[in-house]
Amino acid sequence: MAYQEGYEMGKEEYCQQSAYMLGVVGKPYLGICYDVDPFFQQDYNSGRSSNVGRL
């Protein structure tokens, strides 16, 4: 039970970051935020396909 509570707290914190910037810098995203933020994947994909972090 303690593990599950810790996981949920960590997930909440993780899903509060900018999904767009996560994608821009090329960090992996494993699809865990849908129940916290249903647009996280879409924002992440937008960041991955942007040219912001590229020269």
C-alpha distance matrix in Angstrom:
0.0 3.8 5.4 5.2 6.3 8.7 9.9 10.8 12.5 14.3 15.3 16.8 18.7 19.9 21.1 23.1 25.5 28.8 28.4 32.2 32.4 29.6 31.9 35.1 34.0 32.9 29.2 27.2 25.0 22.9 22.5 19.0 20.4 21.9 19.7 20.0 23.7 25.6 28.4 26.7 27.9 31.4 31.6 30.4 33.1 35.7 35.0 35.2 38.6 40.1 42.6 41.4 40.2 43.1 46.6
3.8 0.0 3.8 5.5 5.1 6.1 8.5 10.0 10.6 12.2 14.1 15.5 16.7 18.1 19.9 21.6 23.7 27.2 27.2 30.9 30.7 28.1 30.7 33.6 32.3 31.4 27.7 26.1 24.2 22.5 22.5 19.0 20.1 22.3 20.3 19.9 23.5 25.8 28.3 26.2 27.6 31.1 30.9 29.6 32.5 34.9 33.9 34.3 37.7 39.0 41.3 39.8 38.4 41.4 44.8
5.4 3.8 0.0 3.8 5.5 5.1 6.0 8.6 9.9 10.4 12.0 14.2 15.4 16.0 18.0 20.1 21.9 25.2 24.8 28.5 28.3 25.4 27.8 30.8 29.4 28.3 24.6 22.7 21.0 19.1 19.5 16.1 17.8 20.1 18.6 18.5 21.8 23.9 26.3 23.9 25.0 28.6 28.5 26.9 29.6 32.3 31.2 31.3 34.8 36.2 38.5 37.2 35.7 38.5 41.9
5.2 5.5 3.8 0.0 3.8 5.4 5.0 6.2 8.6 9.8 10.3 12.3 14.3 15.0 16.2 18.5 20.7 23.9 23.3 27.0 27.3 24.5 26.7 29.9 29.0 27.8 24.2 22.2 19.9 17.8 17.5 13.9 15.3 17.2 15.3 15.5 19.0 20.9 23.6 21.6 22.8 26.3 26.5 25.2 27.9 30.5 29.8 30.0 33.4 34.9 37.4 36.3 35.1 38.0 41.5
6.3 5.1 5.5 3.8 0.0 3.8 5.4 5.2 6.2 8.6 9.9 10.7 12.6 14.2 15.4 17.0 19.6 22.9 22.9 26.7 26.9 24.4 27.0 30.0 29.1 28.4 24.8 23.2 21.0 19.4 18.9 15.1 15.7 17.8 15.5 14.9 18.5 21.0 23.5 21.6 23.4 26.7 26.5 25.5 28.5 30.7 29.9 30.6 33.9 35.0 37.6 36.0 35.0 38.2 41.6
8.7 6.1 5.1 5.4 3.8 0.0 3.8 5.5 5.1 6.1 8.5 9.9 10.7 12.1 14.1 15.7 17.6 21.2 21.3 25.0 24.7 22.2 24.9 27.7 26.4 25.9 22.2 20.9 19.1 18.0 18.1 14.5 15.2 18.0 16.4 15.3 18.6 21.3 23.3 20.9 22.6 26.0 25.4 24.0 27.2 29.4 28.1 28.7 32.2 33.2 35.4 33.8 32.5 35.6 39.0
9.9 8.5 6.0 5.0 5.4 3.8 0.0 3.8 5.5 5.1 6.0 8.6 9.9 10.2 12.0 14.3 16.1 19.3 18.9 22.6 22.6 19.8 22.2 25.3 24.2 23.3 19.6 17.9 15.8 14.4 14.4 10.9 12.1 14.8 13.7 13.0 16.1 18.4 20.5 18.0 19.3 22.9 22.6 21.1 24.0 26.5 25.4 25.8 29.2 30.5 32.9 31.5 30.3 33.3 36.8
10.8 10.0 8.6 6.2 5.2 5.5 3.8 0.0 3.8 5.4 5.0 6.1 8.7 9.8 10.4 12.5 15.0 18.2 17.9 21.7 22.1 19.8 22.2 25.2 24.7 24.0 20.6 19.0 16.4 15.1 14.2 10.4 10.5 12.9 11.0 10.1 13.5 16.1 18.4 16.4 18.2 21.5 21.3 20.4 23.4 25.6 24.9 25.7 28.9 30.0 32.7 31.2 30.5 33.6 37.1
12.5 10.6 9.9 8.6 6.2 5.1 5.5 3.8 0.0 3.8 5.5 5.2 6.4 8.7 10.1 11.1 13.6 17.1 17.6 21.3 21.3 19.2 22.1 24.8 24.0 23.9 20.4 19.5 17.3 16.8 16.2 12.6 12.1 14.9 13.3 11.3 14.4 17.5 19.3 17.1 19.4 22.5 21.6 20.8 24.1 25.9 24.8 25.9 29.3 29.9 32.3 30.5 29.7 33.0 36.4
14.3 12.2 10.4 9.8 8.6 6.1 5.1 5.4 3.8 0.0 3.8 5.4 5.1 6.0 8.5 10.0 11.6 15.1 15.4 19.1 18.7 16.3 19.2 21.8 20.8 20.5 17.0 16.1 14.3 14.1 14.2 10.9 11.0 14.4 13.7 11.7 14.2 17.2 18.5 15.7 17.6 20.9 19.8 18.5 21.8 23.7 22.3 23.1 26.6 27.4 29.6 27.8 26.6 29.9 33.2
15.3 14.1 12.0 10.3 9.9 8.5 6.0 5.0 5.5 3.8 0.0 3.8 5.4 5.0 6.0 8.6 10.5 13.5 13.1 16.9 17.2 14.7 17.2 20.2 19.7 19.1 15.8 14.5 12.0 11.5 10.9 7.5 7.3 10.6 10.1 8.4 10.8 13.6 15.1 12.4 14.3 17.6 16.9 15.8 18.9 21.0 20.0 20.9 24.2 25.2 27.7 26.3 25.4 28.6 32.1
16.8 15.5 14.2 12.3 10.7 9.9 8.6 6.1 5.2 5.4 3.8 0.0 3.8 5.6 5.3 6.5 9.4 12.6 13.0 16.7 17.1 15.4 18.1 20.8 20.7 20.7 17.6 16.9 14.2 14.3 13.0 9.9 8.1 10.9 9.8 7.0 9.5 12.9 14.4 12.2 14.9 17.6 16.6 16.3 19.7 21.2 20.3 21.8 24.9 25.5 28.1 26.3 25.9 29.3 32.7
18.7 16.7 15.4 14.3 12.6 10.7 9.9 8.7 6.4 5.1 5.4 3.8 0.0 3.8 5.5 5.3 7.3 11.0 12.2 15.6 15.3 13.7 17.0 19.2 18.6 19.1 16.0 16.0 14.0 14.9 14.4 11.7 10.2 13.5 13.1 10.1 11.6 15.1 15.8 13.1 15.8 18.4 16.7 16.0 19.7 20.9 19.4 21.0 24.3 24.4 26.6 24.5 23.8 27.3 30.6
19.9 18.1 16.0 15.0 14.2 12.1 10.2 9.8 8.7 6.0 5.0 5.6 3.8 0.0 3.8 5.5 6.0 9.2 9.5 13.1 12.7 10.6 13.6 16.1 15.4 15.5 12.4 12.2 10.3 11.5 11.4 9.2 8.2 11.9 12.6 10.0 10.9 13.9 14.1 10.8 13.0 15.9 14.3 12.9 16.5 18.1 16.4 17.6 21.1 21.5 23.7 21.9 21.0 24.4 27.7
21.1 19.9 18.0 16.2 15.4 14.1 12.0 10.4 10.1 8.5 6.0 5.3 5.5 3.8 0.0 3.8 5.5 7.9 7.7 11.4 12.2 10.5 13.0 15.7 16.0 16.0 13.4 12.9 10.2 11.3 10.1 8.2 5.7 9.0 9.8 6.9 7.1 10.3 10.5 7.6 10.4 13.0 11.6 11.0 14.6 16.0 15.0 16.6 19.7 20.2 22.8 21.2 21.0 24.3 27.8
23.1 21.6 20.1 18.5 17.0 15.7 14.3 12.5 11.1 10.0 8.6 6.5 5.3 5.5 3.8 0.0 3.8 6.6 8.3 11.4 11.7 11.1 14.0 16.0 16.4 17.3 15.0 15.4 13.2 14.8 13.7 12.0 9.2 11.9 12.3 8.7 8.5 12.1 11.7 9.3 12.7 14.5 12.3 12.5 16.2 16.7 15.5 17.8 20.7 20.5 22.9 20.8 20.8 24.3 27.6
25.5 23.7 21.9 20.7 19.6 17.6 16.1 15.0 13.6 11.6 10.5 9.4 7.3 6.0 5.5 3.8 0.0 3.8 6.1 8.8 8.3 7.8 11.1 12.6 12.8 14.1 12.1 13.2 11.7 14.2 13.8 12.9 10.7 13.6 14.8 11.7 10.7 13.7 12.4 9.5 12.2 13.9 11.1 10.6 14.4 14.7 12.8 15.0 18.1 17.6 19.7 17.4 17.1 20.8 24.0
28.8 27.2 25.2 23.9 22.9 21.2 19.3 18.2 17.1 15.1 13.5 12.6 11.0 9.2 7.9 6.6 3.8 0.0 3.8 5.3 5.4 6.2 8.7 9.9 11.0 12.5 11.5 13.0 11.7 14.7 14.1 14.1 11.8 14.0 15.9 13.1 11.0 13.3 11.0 8.4 10.8 11.6 8.2 8.2 11.8 11.4 9.5 12.3 15.0 14.2 16.4 14.1 14.4 18.0 21.2
28.4 27.2 24.8 23.3 22.9 21.3 18.9 17.9 17.6 15.4 13.1 13.0 12.2 9.5 7.7 8.3 6.1 3.8 0.0 3.8 5.5 4.9 6.3 8.7 10.2 10.6 9.7 10.4 8.7 11.7 11.0 11.8 9.8 11.7 14.3 12.3 9.9 11.2 8.8 5.7 7.3 8.4 5.5 4.6 8.4 8.8 7.4 9.6 12.4 12.5 15.2 13.8 14.0 17.2 20.8
32.2 30.9 28.5 27.0 26.7 25.0 22.6 21.7 21.3 19.1 16.9 16.7 15.6 13.1 11.4 11.4 8.8 5.3 3.8 0.0 3.8 5.4 5.2 6.2 8.9 9.9 10.4 11.8 11.0 14.2 13.7 15.2 13.3 14.7 17.5 15.6 12.7 13.5 10.3 8.1 8.9 8.5 4.9 4.6 7.3 6.3 4.3 7.5 9.7 9.1 11.7 10.3 11.1 14.3 17.7
32.4 30.7 28.3 27.3 26.9 24.7 22.6 22.1 21.3 18.7 17.2 17.1 15.3 12.7 12.2 11.7 8.3 5.4 5.5 3.8 0.0 3.8 5.2 4.8 6.2 8.4 8.9 11.4 11.5 15.1 15.4 16.6 15.1 17.2 19.8 17.5 15.2 16.6 13.7 11.0 11.9 12.1 8.7 7.4 10.1 9.3 6.0 8.5 11.2 9.9 11.5 9.3 9.1 12.7 15.9
29.6 28.1 25.4 24.5 24.4 22.2 19.8 19.8 19.2 16.3 14.7 15.4 13.7 10.6 10.5 11.1 7.8 6.2 4.9 5.4 3.8 0.0 3.8 5.6 5.6 6.4 5.5 7.7 8.0 11.7 12.5 13.7 12.9 15.4 18.1 16.2 14.4 15.7 13.5 10.1 10.4 11.7 9.1 6.4 9.4 10.1 7.1 8.1 11.6 11.5 13.3 11.8 10.7 13.9 17.4
31.9 30.7 27.8 26.7 27.0 24.9 22.2 22.2 22.1 19.2 17.2 18.1 17.0 13.6 13.0 14.0 11.1 8.7 6.3 5.2 5.2 3.8 0.0 3.8 5.5 5.0 6.1 7.6 8.1 11.7 12.4 14.5 14.0 15.8 19.0 17.7 15.4 15.8 13.2 10.3 9.4 10.0 7.9 4.8 6.4 7.2 4.3 4.3 7.9 8.5 10.7 10.2 9.5 12.0 15.8
35.1 33.6 30.8 29.9 30.0 27.7 25.3 25.2 24.8 21.8 20.2 20.8 19.2 16.1 15.7 16.0 12.6 9.9 8.7 6.2 4.8 5.6 3.8 0.0 3.8 5.4 7.8 10.5 11.6 15.3 16.2 18.2 17.5 19.3 22.4 20.8 18.3 18.9 15.9 13.3 12.8 12.7 10.1 7.9 8.9 8.2 4.5 5.1 7.7 6.7 7.8 6.7 5.7 8.6 12.3
34.0 32.3 29.4 29.0 29.1 26.4 24.2 24.7 24.0 20.8 19.7 20.7 18.6 15.4 16.0 16.4 12.8 11.0 10.2 8.9 6.2 5.6 5.5 3.8 0.0 3.8 5.8 9.3 11.4 15.1 16.8 18.4 18.2 20.5 23.5 21.8 19.9 20.8 18.3 15.2 14.8 15.5 12.9 10.2 11.6 11.8 8.1 7.8 10.8 10.2 10.4 9.0 6.4 9.2 12.6
32.9 31.4 28.3 27.8 28.4 25.9 23.3 24.0 23.9 20.5 19.1 20.7 19.1 15.5 16.0 17.3 14.1 12.5 10.6 9.9 8.4 6.4 5.0 5.4 3.8 0.0 3.8 6.4 9.1 12.5 14.5 16.7 17.1 19.2 22.4 21.3 19.5 20.0 17.8 14.6 13.4 14.5 12.8 9.4 10.2 11.4 8.4 6.5 9.9 10.7 11.5 11.2 8.9 10.7 14.2
29.2 27.7 24.6 24.2 24.8 22.2 19.6 20.6 20.4 17.0 15.8 17.6 16.0 12.4 13.4 15.0 12.1 11.5 9.7 10.4 8.9 5.5 6.1 7.8 5.8 3.8 0.0 3.8 6.6 10.0 12.4 13.9 14.7 17.3 20.2 19.0 17.8 18.7 17.1 13.5 12.7 14.7 13.1 9.5 11.3 13.1 10.3 9.1 12.8 13.7 15.0 14.2 12.0 14.2 17.6
27.2 26.1 22.7 22.2 23.2 20.9 17.9 19.0 19.5 16.1 14.5 16.9 16.0 12.2 12.9 15.4 13.2 13.0 10.4 11.8 11.4 7.7 7.6 10.5 9.3 6.4 3.8 0.0 3.8 6.5 9.4 11.3 12.8 15.2 18.2 17.6 16.7 17.2 16.1 12.6 11.2 13.8 13.2 9.4 10.8 13.6 11.7 9.9 13.5 15.4 17.2 17.0 15.1 17.0 20.6
25.0 24.2 21.0 19.9 21.0 19.1 15.8 16.4 17.3 14.3 12.0 14.2 14.0 10.3 10.2 13.2 11.7 11.7 8.7 11.0 11.5 8.0 8.1 11.6 11.4 9.1 6.6 3.8 0.0 3.8 5.8 7.8 9.1 11.4 14.4 14.1 13.2 13.6 12.9 9.5 8.1 11.3 11.2 7.8 9.6 12.7 11.6 10.5 14.0 16.0 18.4 18.2 17.0 19.2 22.9
22.9 22.5 19.1 17.8 19.4 18.0 14.4 15.1 16.8 14.1 11.5 14.3 14.9 11.5 11.3 14.8 14.2 14.7 11.7 14.2 15.1 11.7 11.7 15.3 15.1 12.5 10.0 6.5 3.8 0.0 3.8 5.8 8.5 10.4 13.2 13.7 13.6 13.5 13.8 10.9 9.2 12.7 13.5 10.6 11.9 15.4 14.8 13.6 16.7 19.1 21.8 21.8 20.7 22.7 26.4
22.5 22.5 19.5 17.5 18.9 18.1 14.4 14.2 16.2 14.2 10.9 13.0 14.4 11.4 10.1 13.7 13.8 14.1 11.0 13.7 15.4 12.5 12.4 16.2 16.8 14.5 12.4 9.4 5.8 3.8 0.0 3.8 5.8 6.7 9.8 10.8 10.5 10.0 10.8 8.4 6.8 10.5 11.9 9.9 11.2 14.5 14.8 14.2 16.9 19.3 22.3 22.4 21.9 24.1 27.8
19.0 19.0 16.1 13.9 15.1 14.5 10.9 10.4 12.6 10.9 7.5 9.9 11.7 9.2 8.2 12.0 12.9 14.1 11.8 15.2 16.6 13.7 14.5 18.2 18.4 16.7 13.9 11.3 7.8 5.8 3.8 0.0 3.8 6.0 7.7 8.4 9.4 10.0 11.6 9.2 9.1 12.8 13.7 12.1 14.2 17.1 17.1 17.0 20.0 21.9 24.9 24.5 23.9 26.4 30.2
20.4 20.1 17.8 15.3 15.7 15.2 12.1 10.5 12.1 11.0 7.3 8.1 10.2 8.2 5.7 9.2 10.7 11.8 9.8 13.3 15.1 12.9 14.0 17.5 18.2 17.1 14.7 12.8 9.1 8.5 5.8 3.8 0.0 3.8 5.6 5.2 5.7 7.0 8.6 6.4 7.8 11.0 11.5 10.9 13.4 15.7 15.8 16.6 19.4 20.9 24.0 23.2 23.1 26.0 29.7
21.9 22.3 20.1 17.2 17.8 18.0 14.8 12.9 14.9 14.4 10.6 10.9 13.5 11.9 9.0 11.9 13.6 14.0 11.7 14.7 17.2 15.4 15.8 19.3 20.5 19.2 17.3 15.2 11.4 10.4 6.7 6.0 3.8 0.0 3.8 5.5 5.2 4.4 7.2 6.8 7.5 10.2 11.7 11.8 13.6 15.8 16.8 17.6 19.8 21.6 25.0 24.6 25.0 27.6 31.3
19.7 20.3 18.6 15.3 15.5 16.4 13.7 11.0 13.3 13.7 10.1 9.8 13.1 12.6 9.8 12.3 14.8 15.9 14.3 17.5 19.8 18.1 19.0 22.4 23.5 22.4 20.2 18.2 14.4 13.2 9.8 7.7 5.6 3.8 0.0 3.8 5.8 6.2 9.7 9.7 11.1 13.6 14.7 15.2 17.2 19.2 20.1 21.2 23.4 24.9 28.3 27.7 28.1 30.9 34.6
20.0 19.9 18.5 15.5 14.9 15.3 13.0 10.1 11.3 11.7 8.4 7.0 10.1 10.0 6.9 8.7 11.7 13.1 12.3 15.6 17.5 16.2 17.7 20.8 21.8 21.3 19.0 17.6 14.1 13.7 10.8 8.4 5.2 5.5 3.8 0.0 3.8 6.5 9.1 8.5 11.1 13.4 13.5 14.2 16.9 18.4 18.8 20.4 22.8 23.8 27.0 25.9 26.3 29.4 33.0
23.7 23.5 21.8 19.0 18.5 18.6 16.1 13.5 14.4 14.2 10.8 9.5 11.6 10.9 7.1 8.5 10.7 11.0 9.9 12.7 15.2 14.4 15.4 18.3 19.9 19.5 17.8 16.7 13.2 13.6 10.5 9.4 5.7 5.2 5.8 3.8 0.0 3.8 5.4 5.5 8.5 10.1 10.1 11.4 14.0 15.1 15.8 17.7 19.8 20.6 24.0 23.0 23.7 26.8 30.3
25.6 25.8 23.9 20.9 21.0 21.3 18.4 16.1 17.5 17.2 13.6 12.9 15.1 13.9 10.3 12.1 13.7 13.3 11.2 13.5 16.6 15.7 15.8 18.9 20.8 20.0 18.7 17.2 13.6 13.5 10.0 10.0 7.0 4.4 6.2 6.5 3.8 0.0 3.8 5.7 7.2 8.2 9.7 11.3 12.8 14.1 15.7 17.2 18.8 20.1 23.7 23.3 24.3 27.0 30.6
28.4 28.3 26.3 23.6 23.5 23.3 20.5 18.4 19.3 18.5 15.1 14.4 15.8 14.1 10.5 11.7 12.4 11.0 8.8 10.3 13.7 13.5 13.2 15.9 18.3 17.8 17.1 16.1 12.9 13.8 10.8 11.6 8.6 7.2 9.7 9.1 5.4 3.8 0.0 3.8 5.6 5.2 6.2 8.5 10.0 10.7 12.4 14.3 15.6 16.6 20.2 19.8 21.1 23.7 27.3
26.7 26.2 23.9 21.6 21.6 20.9 18.0 16.4 17.1 15.7 12.4 12.2 13.1 10.8 7.6 9.3 9.5 8.4 5.7 8.1 11.0 10.1 10.3 13.3 15.2 14.6 13.5 12.6 9.5 10.9 8.4 9.2 6.4 6.8 9.7 8.5 5.5 5.7 3.8 0.0 3.8 5.5 5.2 6.0 8.6 9.9 10.6 12.2 14.4 15.4 18.8 18.1 18.8 21.6 25.3
27.9 27.6 25.0 22.8 23.4 22.6 19.3 18.2 19.4 17.6 14.3 14.9 15.8 13.0 10.4 12.7 12.2 10.8 7.3 8.9 11.9 10.4 9.4 12.8 14.8 13.4 12.7 11.2 8.1 9.2 6.8 9.1 7.8 7.5 11.1 11.1 8.5 7.2 5.6 3.8 0.0 3.8 5.5 5.0 6.1 8.6 9.8 10.4 12.3 14.2 17.7 17.8 18.3 20.6 24.3
31.4 31.1 28.6 26.3 26.7 26.0 22.9 21.5 22.5 20.9 17.6 17.6 18.4 15.9 13.0 14.5 13.9 11.6 8.4 8.5 12.1 11.7 10.0 12.7 15.5 14.5 14.7 13.8 11.3 12.7 10.5 12.8 11.0 10.2 13.6 13.4 10.1 8.2 5.2 5.5 3.8 0.0 3.8 5.4 5.1 6.3 8.7 9.9 10.7 12.4 16.1 16.5 17.7 19.8 23.4
31.6 30.9 28.5 26.5 26.5 25.4 22.6 21.3 21.6 19.8 16.9 16.6 16.7 14.3 11.6 12.3 11.1 8.2 5.5 4.9 8.7 9.1 7.9 10.1 12.9 12.8 13.1 13.2 11.2 13.5 11.9 13.7 11.5 11.7 14.7 13.5 10.1 9.7 6.2 5.2 5.5 3.8 0.0 3.8 5.4 5.0 6.3 8.7 10.0 10.6 14.1 13.7 15.0 17.6 21.1
30.4 29.6 26.9 25.2 25.5 24.0 21.1 20.4 20.8 18.5 15.8 16.3 16.0 12.9 11.0 12.5 10.6 8.2 4.6 4.6 7.4 6.4 4.8 7.9 10.2 9.4 9.5 9.4 7.8 10.6 9.9 12.1 10.9 11.8 15.2 14.2 11.4 11.3 8.5 6.0 5.0 5.4 3.8 0.0 3.8 5.4 5.1 6.2 8.8 10.0 13.2 13.0 13.4 15.9 19.6
33.1 32.5 29.6 27.9 28.5 27.2 24.0 23.4 24.1 21.8 18.9 19.7 19.7 16.5 14.6 16.2 14.4 11.8 8.4 7.3 10.1 9.4 6.4 8.9 11.6 10.2 11.3 10.8 9.6 11.9 11.2 14.2 13.4 13.6 17.2 16.9 14.0 12.8 10.0 8.6 6.1 5.1 5.4 3.8 0.0 3.8 5.4 5.0 6.2 8.6 12.1 13.0 13.7 15.4 19.0
35.7 34.9 32.3 30.5 30.7 29.4 26.5 25.6 25.9 23.7 21.0 21.2 20.9 18.1 16.0 16.7 14.7 11.4 8.8 6.3 9.3 10.1 7.2 8.2 11.8 11.4 13.1 13.6 12.7 15.4 14.5 17.1 15.7 15.8 19.2 18.4 15.1 14.1 10.7 9.9 8.6 6.3 5.0 5.4 3.8 0.0 3.8 5.5 5.3 6.2 9.9 10.6 12.2 14.0 17.4
35.0 33.9 31.2 29.8 29.9 28.1 25.4 24.9 24.8 22.3 20.0 20.3 19.4 16.4 15.0 15.5 12.8 9.5 7.4 4.3 6.0 7.1 4.3 4.5 8.1 8.4 10.3 11.7 11.6 14.8 14.8 17.1 15.8 16.8 20.1 18.8 15.8 15.7 12.4 10.6 9.8 8.7 6.3 5.1 5.4 3.8 0.0 3.8 5.5 5.2 8.2 8.0 9.0 11.3 14.9
35.2 34.3 31.3 30.0 30.6 28.7 25.8 25.7 25.9 23.1 20.9 21.8 21.0 17.6 16.6 17.8 15.0 12.3 9.6 7.5 8.5 8.1 4.3 5.1 7.8 6.5 9.1 9.9 10.5 13.6 14.2 17.0 16.6 17.6 21.2 20.4 17.7 17.2 14.3 12.2 10.4 9.9 8.7 6.2 5.0 5.5 3.8 0.0 3.8 5.7 8.3 9.3 9.2 10.6 14.3
38.6 37.7 34.8 33.4 33.9 32.2 29.2 28.9 29.3 26.6 24.2 24.9 24.3 21.1 19.7 20.7 18.1 15.0 12.4 9.7 11.2 11.6 7.9 7.7 10.8 9.9 12.8 13.5 14.0 16.7 16.9 20.0 19.4 19.8 23.4 22.8 19.8 18.8 15.6 14.4 12.3 10.7 10.0 8.8 6.2 5.3 5.5 3.8 0.0 3.8 6.7 9.0 10.0 10.4 13.7
40.1 39.0 36.2 34.9 35.0 33.2 30.5 30.0 29.9 27.4 25.2 25.5 24.4 21.5 20.2 20.5 17.6 14.2 12.5 9.1 9.9 11.5 8.5 6.7 10.2 10.7 13.7 15.4 16.0 19.1 19.3 21.9 20.9 21.6 24.9 23.8 20.6 20.1 16.6 15.4 14.2 12.4 10.6 10.0 8.6 6.2 5.2 5.7 3.8 0.0 3.8 5.6 7.6 8.4 11.5
42.6 41.3 38.5 37.4 37.6 35.4 32.9 32.7 32.3 29.6 27.7 28.1 26.6 23.7 22.8 22.9 19.7 16.4 15.2 11.7 11.5 13.3 10.7 7.8 10.4 11.5 15.0 17.2 18.4 21.8 22.3 24.9 24.0 25.0 28.3 27.0 24.0 23.7 20.2 18.8 17.7 16.1 14.1 13.2 12.1 9.9 8.2 8.3 6.7 3.8 0.0 3.8 5.7 5.3 7.9
41.4 39.8 37.2 36.3 36.0 33.8 31.5 31.2 30.5 27.8 26.3 26.3 24.5 21.9 21.2 20.8 17.4 14.1 13.8 10.3 9.3 11.8 10.2 6.7 9.0 11.2 14.2 17.0 18.2 21.8 22.4 24.5 23.2 24.6 27.7 25.9 23.0 23.3 19.8 18.1 17.8 16.5 13.7 13.0 13.0 10.6 8.0 9.3 9.0 5.6 3.8 0.0 3.8 5.7 8.1
40.2 38.4 35.7 35.1 35.0 32.5 30.3 30.5 29.7 26.6 25.4 25.9 23.8 21.0 21.0 20.8 17.1 14.4 14.0 11.1 9.1 10.7 9.5 5.7 6.4 8.9 12.0 15.1 17.0 20.7 21.9 23.9 23.1 25.0 28.1 26.3 23.7 24.3 21.1 18.8 18.3 17.7 15.0 13.4 13.7 12.2 9.0 9.2 10.0 7.6 5.7 3.8 0.0 3.8 6.9
43.1 41.4 38.5 38.0 38.2 35.6 33.3 33.6 33.0 29.9 28.6 29.3 27.3 24.4 24.3 24.3 20.8 18.0 17.2 14.3 12.7 13.9 12.0 8.6 9.2 10.7 14.2 17.0 19.2 22.7 24.1 26.4 26.0 27.6 30.9 29.4 26.8 27.0 23.7 21.6 20.6 19.8 17.6 15.9 15.4 14.0 11.3 10.6 10.4 8.4 5.3 5.7 3.8 0.0 3.8
46.6 44.8 41.9 41.5 41.6 39.0 36.8 37.1 36.4 33.2 32.1 32.7 30.6 27.7 27.8 27.6 24.0 21.2 20.8 17.7 15.9 17.4 15.8 12.3 12.6 14.2 17.6 20.6 22.9 26.4 27.8 30.2 29.7 31.3 34.6 33.0 30.3 30.6 27.3 25.3 24.3 23.4 21.1 19.6 19.0 17.4 14.9 14.3 13.7 11.5 7.9 8.1 6.9 3.8 0.0
